[in-house]
């Protein structure tokens, strides 16, 4: 029975090394290349289409610098074929404004959730993906916006999991700055379209926000914080037309923040907020996203202040750095708790089925 999450079993009729046939709708998306099962190799793969962008070598690797190649959902570590008894977990990272699907999360050649986090989750088999998008156009007045990128993330993740028979694998999202806004909108859409995306709705178990503006005291507060972020990205100047569009978008994002809270009660949330300002030459405000805007104030939220600025709050290379030790432990703990909870639910379901001969 695989109701809550997927465990590989030696009794499975189809194993990782064998060919697997995807449903026709999924196979049609992969006509340019052959759909491969998850393997122990760390292939960097974008969904959809299933296109190999670059081989990741052990132990070091170099992220692509191609802007187009770094957009979309990119798998940088697959499930390991030899780890039969481990619980599978999806890790998905979403960068913020002017960010990059690789560079945002990398410090000193180390991507912490790829290189450091697995050492804290020895009983988990992690698939690691990063989502890239052209964040510069979100508030530029074009037709592309948060909703469009949220839909791209939602549909790409759904298709990848469906094609690899992993719809029930629990998901942990890591979101920097406005990437958290994209995630929140994605989760709202998964609830709105649960007939199609119920797997994402149910499987989303945890999220870590790094300097994400949630709204604070309202639209005015959110507009101020978003302008701070724009000042950092534009060198301190925001065009008048962009500022007017920013104010309009702030109202939409504030409404989305309220809708998210209604759907976040079951999540395990880690909120990391910055405690250090950027260089005075780049900005005149103390911090980009202050505590008031970064904290959701939910009962299921773990709040961690970090002595780093907005750009460096989500990237670290040393697991012994005291500033980030609590972040690494908090992220690993919420994953462990989520896996343990689902494991207990599954065991309880099996027990009720065996003792009562009734489905759960």
N, C-alpha and C positions, 0 to 999 in steps of 0.2 A: 504494500500500500504506500503510495507516495502522495499524500494529500497536501502536506505542508511544505516539504522541501525534498529535494532529490538526493538520495544516497546511492552511490554505485554499489552494485552487488555482484558477487562472483556468479550468481545464478541468473543474471540478466541474459536474455537470449542474444542480445546484440551487445558486443563489447566495444571498447574504444578503438581497438585496432581494426575493426571490421567496417566495411562500407555500410553507410546508412542512407536511406532514400528520404529526402525531404518531401513535404507535401507539394503538390503541383504548383500552388500559388507562390511558395517560397522558391522552388526550383526555377521558376520562370525569371526570378530576379537575378539568377546566377548564371545566365547563359554565357557570359563572357569568360567565366572561369569555372573550375570544378569545385563543388562544395566539399570541404574536408571536415572530418570529425575533429573534435578537440584533441590535441596531442600534447605531449610533454615539451614540444618545441615552443619557443617564445616568438611566434610569428606576429608581426605587427599587421593587423588586418582591419580594414574599414568596412562598416556595414551601413546600408547596402551601397554598392555591390560588394561581394566578397573578394576584395582585391588586395593581394599582398603588396604592401608598400615598401617594406624593408625588413631584413632579417635582424633580429636582436641577438647579439652574441653575449656569451657569459665570460667574465663577470661584468665587463664594461660595455656600454653601448652609446650610440650617438643619436639623439632625436633628430627627426627630419626638420629642416628649416623652410621647407616649401609651404607657403601659406595655404594653398588649396589642399595639399596632401594632409595638412594638420586639421582639416575641418571634417566634421561628421563624427560618428562613433568609431573609435579606433581601439581595437583589442591589442594590448601589448603583452599580455600573458594569458595563456589558456589554462584550462584545467589539466592536471597532471594524470596521465594514463595509469601510472603505477600506484597512485594513492587511493586504493580501493575503499579503505575504511574511514576516510575523512569526509567531513560534511562540506559540500560545495557552497561557496559564497561568491556573489558578484560584487566587485568594487567598481564604482563608476565616478569619475572625477569630472567636474564642470567648472571651467575657468570663468573669470569675470570680464569686465570691460577692458578692451585693449590687451586682453590676455592671450595666452597660447596654450594649446592642449598639452604641450610638453614642458615648455620653459616656465610656466607659472608654478609648476609643482617641483621643479628641479633646482637643487642647490649643491654646488660642488660636484656635479655629475651624478648626484643621488636623487632619485625620485622616492621619497620616503615610504609611500604606500606600496611601492613595488619592491624596494630593497630592504626596508626595515620592518614594515608591518608583518609580513609573513612569519618572522621569527617570534612574534608574540602570539601567533595563531597556529601553533603546530598541529592542532587537530582539525584544521580547516584547509580545504583545497580552494585556493583563491583564483578567480579569473579577474584580471585587472584591465579596465578599459578607461579611456579618456575621451571626452566629448569636446570637439572644437567647433566654433561657429564664428562668423564675421561680426563680432560684437560691436564694431565701430558704427554700424548702421542702425543700431537699435533705436536711437533717439534722433536720427538724422532726417526724419520726415519721409523716408522711403516706405515702401509697402511691407518691408520686412521688419518684424518686431519680436518682442518677447514670446508672444503666442506662437509665432512661426517656428522659432528655434525650439520652443518647448515641444511642439508637435513633431519636429524632426528627431529630437531626443527620444520621445515616447515611441514613435513608430520604429525607429532604428533599433532600439533596445528590444522591443517586442519581437521584431523579425529575427534578430540574432538569437534570442533565447528559443524561439519557436523552431528555427532551423537546426539548432544544436540540441533539441529535446531537453531543454533546461528551464522550462517555464516556471517551475516551482522552486527554483533556487532563490534563497533570500538575497536581497540587494541592500548594500550600504552605499549611500551617495556622499561624496565629498565636494563641497561647493565653496568657491571663493568669490566674495563680493557679489556682483550682479548675477553670477552663476547660480547663487541661491534663489534668486528671483525666477530664473528659468526653471529650476527644479520645482519650486512651489507651483508654478503655473502648469508644469507637466503633471504633477500629482493631482491637481484640480481637474485637469482634462481626463486623466485616467479614471477618476470617479464619475465624471460626467458621461464617459463613454465606456462604462464598465462591461457592457456586452461584448466589446472588442478587446479592451485592454485590462480586463479584470486580473490577469496574471501580474501585471505591473502594480496595480492597486494593492493586491493582497501581499505580494512578495516584497514590497518596499518596507523594510523593517527599521532602518536607522539612517540618520543623516547627520553630517557634521558641517556646520556653517562657519566659515572663516571670514569675518568682517562683512557679513551680508547685511545690507540695510533693510530692516523689516518695517520701518515706519515711525517708530518712536511715538511721539505725541500727536501724529496726524500727518495730513498732506503737506503742510508747510515744513514740518520737520524732515519729511522724506525728500522734498524738493531741495532743501538745504544740503542734505547729505549727498544726494545725487549730483548736485552742482560741485560739491567737494571732489567727488570722484572724477567728474569731467575736467575740473581744473588741473588735477594731477595728470590726466591723460593728454591734455591739450597745452600744457605748459603755463596754465594760469589764465587763459582767455576762452570764453564761451561766446559764440556768436549770438546775436539777439534772437534770430529765428530759432536757433537750437534751444535757447533758454525758454522761449515760449512753448515750444514743443515738449520740453522737459517738464514744465509745470503741468501740462495736460496729461502726460504719461504718468506723472507722480500720482495723480488721482486714481488712475487705472491700477497702478501697482499697490496703492494703499487698499483698494478694494480686494485685490487678489490676496493680500496679506491676511485680511479678515476671513476670506474664504478658506485659506490654508489652515488657519487655527482650528476651524471646525473639523478638519480632516486629519489633524496631527496628533490627536489624543492617544493613538496607539503606537506612535513612533518613539523610538529612543533617540533623543536629540542631544548633540554636543554643540555648544555655541562657544566659539573662540573670538574674543574681541581684542583689538590692538591697544597697546598702552604707550606707544612711542610715536611722535610726530614724524612726518617726512622732513626732508631738508628744507630750511626756511626759504631757500631760493626757488623751490617748487610750489610752495603753498604757505599761506599765512594763518591757517587754522591749526589748532593743536593736534588733532587726529582726523583722519578722513571719515571713518565711521565710528562715532562715539558709542559708549556703552548703552546709552538710552535707546539708540536706534538698532544696535546689534543684538540686544537681548529680547527674547520673546516673552519672558516672564511666565513660562508654562511649568506646571508641576513635574512634567517628564523631561525637563531640560537641564543639562549639566553645563554650567557656565565656567569658562576658563579664561582668565586674563593672561595675555602673553606680552612680554616686553619686546615687542617688535613693531615695525611700522606696517602700513596697509599692504605694501608690496611683498614684504618678507614674512608675513604672518603664516603663510601656508607652505613654506619651503624650508626644509632643514636637512642636513646631511649627517648629523651626529645624534645617535639615539641617547647619548649621555648628556646632551645639552639640557641643563635644568629648566630652561625656558619651555622646552617642547616635550619633556618627559611625560608631563601630565596629559598632553594632547595625545601622544602615542598610546598611553595606557588607557585613556578614556575611550578612544576609538576602538581599540582592541577589546575592551571590556563590554561595550554595547553590542559588538558583534557576537562575543561569547554568550552574553545573556540572551540575545535573540535566538541564537542557534539552540541553546539549552531549553528555552521556552517552547520552541517549535518541536524539539525532540520529545519533551514531556507530553505535549499535546498529542503527538503521533503515538507514543506508547500508550497513553490513556485511551485513545481511539481504538487501538488494536485490542486492548484489554476488554473494553466494552463490547467490541465485536465478537471476541472469543467467548466471553461469558454470557452474552445475551443473544448471540447469533443474529444481531441486528446491525445494519450499517450505521456508521457514525453520522 
